[in-house]
Amino acid sequence: MVWGVKYGDGLNGLMPETQKLRKTLYGMMGVFFMSALSWGTGQEGRSSFQSLSASQILEEALARAAREDQRDLVKQYRFKVSRVRDKLDRQGGLKERDEEVYENVLIEGFPYQRLIEKNGQALTEKERKEEEKRRSEFREKIAKREDPTRDEEGAFSFDQHLVGRFDFSLEGVEELTGRSNYVLAYRPKEGKLPVERRIDRALNKVEGRIWVDQESYEVSRVEFELKEKVKLGWGLIGSIQEVKGTVRREEVNAGVWFPTGFDLYLKGRIFFRSLHSRQQVRWSEFDRLTSSVTEVVEAPVPDSF
């Protein structure tokens, strides 16, 4: 789960024993996405660009990530999140489209994404009740002194434990949104890699590129792709055949970076059921909170967006 957006909702009709496999299939959607979220806010950077190696650039980025917890930053901003999820047929044609719009609010100090619109329409009575139930469950976790935003299986941080399983190389420098970026390519290291969670089996077969802003050492873009099919239960339960995606981050306020785009393509199967989907997530309308928490939380869900 990413701030209340459940990437595995498309599997809700599966039998109970397959539900736990959602975190393997859909959890890897957010691995680099969640890592990008944890790369903190760039309040300072080098005043002049220097010629650095890939390892030196990573050290700078890791140091940046350690200075700021992105979850605290999320508590300081209101923003909109729009998600489009397409279910595809075997040939890649569109079968079904689901569109949702969320608003980031605070509930007792925890960021929560409140569903405010679905498929271009105000929520129906049934959808309102489902949203109220989701919000109540969120509050129940808080009452139990649990962190309602934490996902132990899918939680990743951009740290040495994550990057240590990849080899990085510097490809050059490119400009993104008017800013110069180092471009690093990464691929899994050879040999046996750690498998501590189900998702690691897929993560250990991912490669791609990372763009690091030269001035702030914030990550501005991540591309990832599964290069080898991942079997679930020796292939008897299912498999992940293709995964590729992109995360984009931008400076939305002076020294403040947020994700602004996430695109993902997934192809696989669970037993005899095909999984073929495409997703887009966009963040917009960032506004630093100046009102009280009560004002932010208690505002009713609007009839229209």
Secondary structure, DSSP 4 states (H G I P E B T S, - for coil): -BTTB-TTGGGTTS-HHHHTTHHHHTGGGGHHHHHHHHS---S---SS-----HHHHHHHHHHHHHH--HHHHHTTEEEEEEEEEEEE-TTS-EEEEEEEEEEEEEETTEEEEEEEEETTBPPPHHHHHHHHHHHHHHHHHHHTT--TT--TTT---SSHHHHTTEEEEEEEEEEETTEEEEEEEEEEPSS-----STTHHHHTTEEEEEEEETTT--EEEEEEEE-S-EEETTTTSEEEEEEEEEEEEEEEETTEEEEEEEEEEEEEEETTEEEEEEEEEEEEEEEE--S-HHHHHHSPPPS--
